Amino acid sequence: MLGTDELAREKSAGLRAAGAAVRELPTFEEGSLAGARLVFDATGDEEVNRRVWEEAERLDILVNVVDRPERCRFIMPAVVNREPLLVAISTSGESPFLASALRARLERMLGAEWGPFVARVGAIRRALRAEGVPLAAQTAVYRRLLRSGVRLLLREGRQSEADYEAAAIAASAGRPQPGRVALVGAGPGDPDLLTLGAQERLFDADVVFHDALVSAAVLALAGPQAELVDVGKRAGGRSTEQTAINQAMIEAARAGHEVVRLKGGDPFVFGRGGEEMAALLDAGIEVIVVPGVSSALAAPAAAGIPLTMRGVASSFAVATAHAADEEGPRLERLAEAADTLILLMPLATLRETAARLARVVGLQRPAALVSGATTRQQAVIRAPLGGLANAVLKSPLEGPAVLVVGEVVDALPVAASLAAAAADA
Ligand SMILES: C[S@@+](CC[C@H](N)C(=O)[O-])C[C@H]1O[C@@H](n2cnc3c(N)ncnc32)[C@H](O)[C@@H]1O
């Protein structure tokens, strides 16, 4: 190791930790490199760099001159060390800063539990191989381990429970296992609003049954092994019968697949998640639920409209404009009871809905339609209830929309500028 600065000290420490015998040389002299296997030159001195390079080349020693990619025969990647798991990151010398920024991110993603987890999977692998378990059955075990609660147990320091669960999975090698269904909320559109749990389920899924509204960017998170099935319903478009969807999920789970049912927003908010869960449980299928960010909350927020605000509104209600009449004048009662009213699927009956609400809260009550919330197509139309339907006639909205009614619509000056920016987009 040539050089004495912090970088040199850091690299020396890393090399020693990896088992290398490190010789530190404050300066370079002809012949200094004799006997070395690797040379790392962190002197930053151009003349020294040149001489080190020439001697290393002559003696056939691998050399790395800091910040001189043309004088490097090997790279020093940034390393995420979760022994026995090692992840090396290199930007091919383009940006050591980015390499270490990426390492910091990956370190947060790959928690300390990954070390003992990989070690356990390794031990199981050796055992399965020794028993002559066929490769396909081994792979099924590794997949189940990855999807199991073993990592979480290790993260929480519950070693013996982790060992117990891992051993049970290993013991099941070669026996067909039932799959399960995860009802997963995909959020309102922006992939950034997907939860970490939703991402995990997508990474691991064998089959993803998804709504039409789920964006391509979100679907792209599904692993290469995943089959994507569009079972979406859009106004006027193709739709798959609910019973057919339920049946397809039941069959996929019974075939041992890890099934994801991916729904826009939250699966239990006007998404038929409840009905699907009931059908799955009825069929004896294991179901897990991963809540999502509902458009009912995300659309107003993305338009800069707070649902509650001290002195303005302290309650809100969420309903759909469609089913409003099933049990009498529910909409009117909700509009009376809650300071802020949020209606999903409001466009088809907008004029009639606005008129009904206006009879209770007045024609001047502020209202806003937020469509395509959190996507590039986000648009916001604001008008008092009495003028809303005409405003939408003038600039029709594409895509799904949420109606917000209440004083909160005009509560923030920033809301107006956000809305204008979105409408211009
Ligand atoms: C069948 S419901 C499903 C709601 C979903 N489960 C949720 O929690 O957002 C579909 C309605 O959600 C609303 N919606 C979904 N995504 C939206 C978005 N990005 N912007 C505005 N509204 C949205 C619209 O009212 C749409 O008609």
The ligand as a Tripos MOL2 file, in Angstrom:
@<TRIPOS>MOLECULE
LIG
   27    29     1     0     0
SMALL
NO_CHARGES

@<TRIPOS>ATOM
      1 C1        -62.7100    0.7750   -8.1180 C.3       1 LIG1
      2 S1        -62.1600    2.1850   -7.2830 S.3       1 LIG1
      3 C2        -60.7530    1.5430   -6.4640 C.3       1 LIG1
      4 C3        -60.2090    2.4460   -5.4140 C.3       1 LIG1
      5 C4        -58.8800    1.9600   -4.8560 C.3       1 LIG1
      6 N1        -59.0290    0.7130   -4.1840 N.3       1 LIG1
      7 C5        -58.2450    2.9760   -3.9180 C.2       1 LIG1
      8 O1        -58.0970    2.7240   -2.7150 O.co2     1 LIG1
      9 O2        -57.8100    4.0290   -4.4340 O.co2     1 LIG1
     10 C6        -61.5220    3.1500   -8.5840 C.3       1 LIG1
     11 C7        -61.6190    4.6280   -8.2950 C.3       1 LIG1
     12 O3        -60.5260    5.0350   -7.4980 O.3       1 LIG1
     13 C8        -60.2250    6.3750   -7.8050 C.3       1 LIG1
     14 N2        -58.8240    6.4440   -8.2630 N.ar      1 LIG1
     15 C9        -57.9530    5.4310   -8.3910 C.ar      1 LIG1
     16 N3        -56.7420    5.8810   -8.7670 N.ar      1 LIG1
     17 C10       -56.8520    7.2040   -8.8820 C.ar      1 LIG1
     18 C11       -55.9450    8.2540   -9.2390 C.ar      1 LIG1
     19 N4        -54.6640    8.0090   -9.5500 N.pl3     1 LIG1
     20 N5        -56.4020    9.5280   -9.2520 N.ar      1 LIG1
     21 C12       -57.6780    9.8060   -8.9350 C.ar      1 LIG1
     22 N6        -58.5650    8.8490   -8.5900 N.ar      1 LIG1
     23 C13       -58.1660    7.5760   -8.5550 C.ar      1 LIG1
     24 C14       -61.1960    6.8350   -8.8750 C.3       1 LIG1
     25 O4        -62.3050    7.4180   -8.2140 O.3       1 LIG1
     26 C15       -61.5630    5.5160   -9.4980 C.3       1 LIG1
     27 O5        -62.7810    5.6100  -10.1790 O.3       1 LIG1
@<TRIPOS>BOND
     1     1     2 1
     2     2     3 1
     3     2    10 1
     4     3     4 1
     5     4     5 1
     6     5     6 1
     7     5     7 1
     8     7     8 2
     9     7     9 1
    10    10    11 1
    11    11    12 1
    12    11    26 1
    13    12    13 1
    14    13    14 1
    15    13    24 1
    16    14    15 ar
    17    14    23 ar
    18    15    16 ar
    19    16    17 ar
    20    17    18 ar
    21    17    23 ar
    22    18    19 1
    23    18    20 ar
    24    20    21 ar
    25    21    22 ar
    26    22    23 ar
    27    24    25 1
    28    24    26 1
    29    26    27 1
@<TRIPOS>SUBSTRUCTURE
     1 LIG1         1 GROUP 0 **** ****
